[in-house]
Each structure stands twice: as C-alpha cells, then as structure tokens.
C-alpha cells in the first residue's frame, strides 16, 4: 500500500508546472485525437524544468519514506510473507499494480510535454516508473529492518507498468483507480501509510465508463473494487469487495470544460463514488 502515495507525491511535484501549460491533447488520455501532435522538438527549458523537478521530487519523497518507515540500515532480507501471510490480503500487491499503471501514464505525459516524440515519451515513462518502483523494493525496503524486499510487489509493479503502456497505446473506456473510505488527512499522521490500519483506508478499482449516448463527455463509470477491513473484534482482517458508481474530477469537468479537464489528468486516478460492499470470510 505504501507505493500509492508515492504516485501522488512524485507526480504532483513533477507535473505541476507541466499541467499548467501543457496542450489539451496528451499521450496519457484516451480523449486525444492525435497523440502524435505532441511529438515536436524537445524544449531545452522544459527538459531542465523536468530535470529539476526530478531532483526536488526525489529528495522530498525519499525524506518522507524515511520519516514514515524508518531508515534502510539493516541487512538485506526478503519479505516472504508478503503474498499470503500478512493482514493486507493482496491489497498491497493491487496497490503496486495501480501505482505502476499511473506512474507510467504520468511520466509519459511529462516527457511528452518536454517535446519528446510520443513513442519515446512512453518508453521513458515506463522505464522511469519501473526504476522508481524497483528502488522502493531494492535497496530501500530490502535493507529496512521493518520491511523487506517484496517479490510479489515487484511482479505487480511491472504488471502495472505494462498495463499503463497498453492503456497509452490503446486507450479505451476502462481504467484503474483508487479511493479512500475516510478522510486521508484525518486518518494518516504522515504522508505515507505507516501500518495496516492506515493502508486499509484505500479501495482499488477497475472501472468502465460506458458512452450512454454522450460519447467522451459521459462522466459516470461503474467500478469493481477491492479492499480490506476488520472484523467486529477490530483485529481480524477481512476481504472486502465493492460495486461502485462514480466519476473523477476530470471526467466531470469534461462535460462542461474539456480544456480545463485536460490540465487535471493526475486526478483521474481518484474515484469519487457511491458503493455497495460485501465481505468475504
């Protein structure tokens, strides 16, 4: 679950400037009629801006990781219980998949904003997303006494990167998103989730947005979600499955102000929804 805030923190720092001045079309959305239109000569000033944002974002995220999870000052070890024997019931692996997915799309957009050709921007986006998520597991988690290298985490990281590339090359009405059950700012004391109780606040979604006669401006999507909760004893974890109906801020704005929606694509990751829940014991 720890990988998800990295997506938001890193992309927010690096993408803020790009979002303010980028064209409405983007390689990171299924609504661009011609993504190749962004394939122009790279801008030196924009490359410097992205490079500087990488430095600032990297330092900020690393400091927050240490503050949340401790220093990587122990011996190398593998977290063998990551898949089946922790209290997260594969929700952590799903969060890594969603993180890889959105990091790839976000970085591809940022590199496209610099003027890199579309295919190269996507390649750089995938490489960078994969590299960042790998570094989280090794050496950061691998040498952290309280964490450990998660093999299943890495597998889902790379699967998410691959799915992000697929979404860029073949955009459609399906997507992967997340939402929070409760106010994140009230629920977490630090930027990153420190324990399973804070991680349980997140639900991860596979969504589909039917046209319903409105085409691309139809804002509502249906979603299937996965989360983890606790039994009545407040200790025993239980798997939660959700059926949701909702939208995102960019999808909603696209109905009335498509140009504005194009500047807020990072927010497509968050699913505002009403939902039904079923527990699986």
Order of alpha helices (4+ residues) and beta strands (2+ residues): alpha-alpha-alpha-alpha-alpha-beta-alpha-alpha-beta-beta-beta-alpha-alpha-beta
